[in-house]
Amino acid sequence: MKVPGNTKVKVHFLGGFRGITGKWEDKVTVPQGTTVRMLLDKLAEKYGDAFKELVWSSDGKLRPPCKLFLGLEEVSPEDLDREVSDEVNLFFLAVLRAG
């Protein structure tokens, strides 16, 4: 059921994120007007330091191995202040180099 003023986001965890969260996906409800950055901070609070360290560098920037997609559109570091729309799928992918 849709609660007025809230936005529902289905979050999918791929690559290294799956190991950190122990989940393939999660459903998150956030206040309307929440940005991608705010959503990432909320997920970092929920999943702890390992998640936070995979997403954010020490200077507060999105780390290069972290790839985010809202639906099929890649989220660039410049898009972090973009508002998250209702019923959107957010995909997390940690691109790690192999030997």
N, C-alpha and C positions, 0 to 999 in steps of 0.2 A: 504494500500500500504506500502510495506517495504521500509524504508529509510535506505540507507547504513550507517553503523556505529551505528545504534540504535537497541535496544532490546525491544521487547514488552512483558509485563508481565500482566497476568490477575490475579488480587488479589481478593480472596474470604474471606469475613469476617464472622466468626461464633462466637457464644457465646457473651461474653462481647464486642467484637470488633464491632459487628453489632450495638449495642446501641451507641457506641462512634462515629462511622462513619455515622450512619444513612443509610447505604447501605449494600447490600448483596455482591456486588462486585464492582471493579473499574478496569479500564484498564490504565496501566502506561507505558509510553515509556521512557526509560533511555538510556544513552550512552552505547555502547558496552564496556564490561569490568567492568560494575557495579557489586559490590559484594552484597551479602544478607544484610550485615551491612549497606552499602550505601543506598540500597533500603529502609530499615527500617527507616533510618534517613530522607529520602525524604518523606516517608509516615507520619512520626512524624511531620515534618514541615507542611504538608498539613492538618492533622487532629488534631493537637494541643497537649496541655499538657496532657490531659486525655489519649490519645493514647500513648504518649511518656512514661507516668508513668506506663502504663500497660505492655509495652514492656521492658523498661530499668530500672534497679535498679539505685540507686544513685551513685554506683561505676562503672556504664557503662556496666554492665553485663546483659544478657538476664534474665528476671525475670522468676521464676519457673512456675507461672500459664500460661505463654505464650508458646504455642506450635505452631511451624511452620512446614509446609510441602511444599516441592517443588515437585509437582506431588504427588506421593504416598510415597515419601521418607521423613522421619522426619529430620528436620534440627537441629543438635545439636549445642551447644555453640561453639564447635570447628569448625563448618562449616560456621560460619558467614562471613569469608573472602573468601568464595567460590564464583566464578563468576556465575551470573544468566544467564542462556541460553535463547535464543530467543523462544518466543511462549510458555513459561512455565506457569503453574498455581501455584500460591503461596497461600496457605491456612493458615489463622490465626485462632487460637482457643484459647480462654482464659478458662482454666480449673479452675473453681471456686468450692470451697467446699460447699456442701449443709448441712444445719442444722444438 
